[in-house]
Every structure is written in C-alpha cells, then in structure tokens.
Amino acid sequence: MCINLYDSNYMEDFILVQHATGAPGLRIFGLGPKLMPIRAIEKLQVLLDENTSWANQRSKNDVKTMLSSSEAVVSVWKDTRLIGFGRATSDKVYRAVLWDIVVEKSHQKIGIGKQIVKSLLSNTLISKVEKIYIMTTKFDKFYSRMGFKLEKNQKLMFLEN
C-alpha cells in the first residue's frame, strides 16, 4: 500500500510504501513506488551504505534474505530515489523488534523516520505483540519521543558467528 506524505516546510512529496510480508515486490522484482521496476535492492544497499555505520556493505543476497524474513517492511521514496527504510520481525504474540530504521541524512528531522516507525507499529503482525524492542546507538531521544522507554533491567548480549 502506498501513502503520500507531503512536507509543506520543504515543499516535497514523498511516497511511503507498506510492503507485503517478506517484501516480494521489492525483493524479487526490484519494485519501488507505484510498482515501478527501479532496481530497488541496489537503492536499498546505497541507502544503508551511505547513511549507516552498522548496515553498510551488506550483499545483495543477504539483503534479499533479510527482507524475506521480515513481517513488516516500509520504504519511503522521493520520486524514484529511496530516502527511507525500516523493517520489523516478530513472533506475532510476545515480541517484535524494529530493525534498520534509516533516513537519508539530507531528509532527516522532517518527520520521515517518525512515519516509518508509526507505519511499522501499525502493522497487524506487529501491533498486537506484548513488547516491541528497538536497538539504537545514537537515536534514543528520537525513540523516547515515540514512546519507547530505556530498559534498565535487561542487558543486551550477543554471540558473534
């Protein structure tokens, strides 16, 4: 489903796309807004490479696998340019995690990230779970304004393969 976003401060139109589970149009056919074939996987790789330190240099195949395992996927477009992205995974009952929320640096602080998060949280496979998590390195104030709380009773642990 496509939603038109308009930012009157910048006189720009944006299209937010709520992809089907696993994002088959994006993942298999490289479709962007209005189902246009525009090599969307490559555009997602560029967005991640140029705007993150934690998601750069992901391979095309890994990005496709990541998308296929995601319950909710959202992309934001300015014409045929990908300027925002986010996804979520979930067990559909107890836990969900928001992942890879990215907005192109030149379009930050105008509400696009907020729209991505709101869209993910409203997805029926995400919205009914008991707890929704997000991990962030430097945007905790942004997520706090959206209602997320810092968890002090749990510790993040990981195992690297």
C-alpha positions as CSV (number, residue, x, y, z in Angstrom):
1,M,0.0,0.0,0.0
2,C,1.3,3.5,-0.9
3,I,0.7,6.5,1.3
4,N,1.5,10.0,0.0
5,L,3.4,12.2,2.5
6,Y,3.8,15.9,2.0
7,D,6.2,18.1,3.8
8,S,5.0,21.7,3.5
9,N,8.2,23.1,5.0
10,Y,10.2,21.6,2.2
11,M,7.5,21.6,-0.5
12,E,8.2,17.9,-1.2
13,D,6.1,14.9,-1.9
14,F,7.1,11.5,-0.6
15,I,5.6,8.1,-1.0
16,L,5.6,5.7,1.9
17,V,5.2,2.1,0.7
18,Q,4.0,-0.6,3.2
19,H,5.3,-3.8,1.6
20,A,3.7,-7.2,1.9
21,T,5.2,-9.6,4.4
22,G,8.7,-10.5,3.1
23,A,8.6,-7.6,0.6
24,P,8.3,-9.8,-2.5
25,G,7.9,-6.9,-4.9
26,L,10.9,-5.1,-3.6
27,R,13.0,-8.3,-3.0
28,I,12.3,-10.3,-6.2
29,F,11.3,-7.7,-8.8
30,G,13.1,-4.6,-7.5
31,L,9.9,-2.6,-7.5
32,G,9.6,0.9,-6.0
33,P,6.7,3.2,-5.7
34,K,3.7,2.6,-7.9
35,L,5.1,-0.8,-8.7
36,M,7.9,0.7,-10.9
37,P,10.8,-1.6,-11.6
38,I,13.8,0.5,-10.4
39,R,16.4,-1.8,-9.0
40,A,15.2,-1.2,-5.5
41,I,17.6,-3.7,-3.8
42,E,20.6,-1.7,-5.2
43,K,19.0,1.5,-4.0
44,L,18.5,0.0,-0.5
45,Q,22.1,-1.0,-0.5
46,V,23.2,2.5,-1.3
47,L,20.9,4.0,1.4
48,L,22.3,1.7,4.0
49,D,25.9,2.2,2.8
50,E,25.7,6.0,2.8
51,N,23.7,6.5,5.9
52,T,24.7,3.9,8.5
53,S,27.9,2.5,10.1
54,W,26.2,-0.7,11.1
55,A,24.4,-1.8,7.9
56,N,26.9,-0.9,5.2
57,Q,28.4,-3.3,2.8
58,R,25.5,-5.8,3.0
59,S,25.5,-8.1,0.0
60,K,22.5,-8.2,-2.4
61,N,21.7,-11.8,-1.5
62,D,21.9,-11.0,2.3
63,V,19.6,-8.0,1.8
64,K,17.1,-10.2,0.0
65,T,17.2,-12.9,2.7
66,M,16.8,-10.2,5.4
67,L,13.7,-8.9,3.6
68,S,12.2,-12.3,3.1
69,S,12.3,-12.9,6.9
70,S,10.7,-9.6,7.8
71,E,7.0,-9.4,8.8
72,A,6.8,-5.6,8.1
73,V,8.8,-3.6,5.6
74,V,8.4,0.1,4.8
75,S,10.2,2.2,2.3
76,V,9.9,6.0,1.6
77,W,10.6,7.4,-1.8
78,K,11.1,10.8,-3.4
79,D,10.3,10.2,-7.0
80,T,12.5,7.1,-7.8
81,R,15.0,7.8,-5.0
82,L,14.9,5.7,-1.9
83,I,15.2,8.1,1.1
84,G,13.9,6.0,4.0
85,F,13.5,2.4,5.1
86,G,12.6,0.3,8.1
87,R,11.5,-3.3,8.9
88,A,10.3,-5.5,11.8
89,T,10.4,-9.1,12.8
90,S,8.1,-10.8,15.2
91,D,6.8,-14.0,16.8
92,K,3.3,-12.3,16.4
93,V,2.4,-12.9,20.1
94,Y,5.0,-11.9,22.6
95,R,7.9,-9.9,20.9
96,A,8.7,-7.8,17.9
97,V,11.9,-6.0,17.0
98,L,12.2,-2.9,14.8
99,W,15.3,-3.1,12.6
100,D,17.2,-0.9,10.1
101,I,15.3,2.3,10.5
102,V,17.2,4.6,8.2
103,V,16.5,8.0,6.7
104,E,18.8,9.6,4.2
105,K,20.8,12.3,6.0
106,S,19.6,15.1,3.8
107,H,15.9,14.3,4.7
108,Q,16.3,13.8,8.4
109,K,14.4,15.9,11.0
110,I,11.3,16.4,8.8
111,G,9.2,13.5,10.2
112,I,10.1,10.7,7.8
113,G,11.6,8.5,10.5
114,K,8.5,9.0,12.6
115,Q,6.3,8.0,9.7
116,I,8.4,4.8,9.2
117,V,8.2,3.8,12.8
118,K,4.4,4.6,13.0
119,S,3.8,2.5,9.9
120,L,5.8,-0.4,11.3
121,L,4.0,-0.2,14.7
122,S,0.6,-0.2,13.0
123,N,1.3,-3.4,11.0
124,T,-1.2,-6.1,12.2
125,L,1.6,-8.6,12.7
126,I,3.5,-6.2,15.0
127,S,0.8,-4.1,16.7
128,K,-0.7,-6.9,18.9
129,V,2.5,-8.2,20.5
130,E,3.2,-7.8,24.2
131,K,6.6,-5.9,23.7
132,I,8.3,-4.2,20.9
133,Y,12.0,-3.6,21.0
134,I,14.4,-1.3,19.2
135,M,18.2,-1.2,19.5
136,T,19.9,2.1,18.8
137,T,23.3,3.6,19.1
138,K,22.6,7.3,19.0
139,F,18.9,8.0,18.4
140,D,17.5,7.1,21.8
141,K,15.9,10.6,22.2
142,F,14.1,10.1,18.9
143,Y,12.6,6.8,20.0
144,S,11.8,8.1,23.5
145,R,9.7,10.8,21.9
146,M,7.8,8.0,20.2
147,G,7.0,6.2,23.5
148,F,9.9,3.8,23.8
149,K,11.5,3.5,27.2
150,L,15.0,2.7,28.2
151,E,15.1,-0.8,29.7
152,K,17.4,-0.8,32.7
153,N,16.6,-4.3,34.0
154,Q,17.8,-6.2,30.9
155,K,21.2,-6.5,29.4
156,L,21.9,-6.7,25.7
157,M,24.0,-9.8,25.0
158,F,25.1,-11.2,21.6
159,L,27.1,-14.1,20.2
160,E,29.1,-13.3,17.0
161,N,29.3,-16.1,14.4
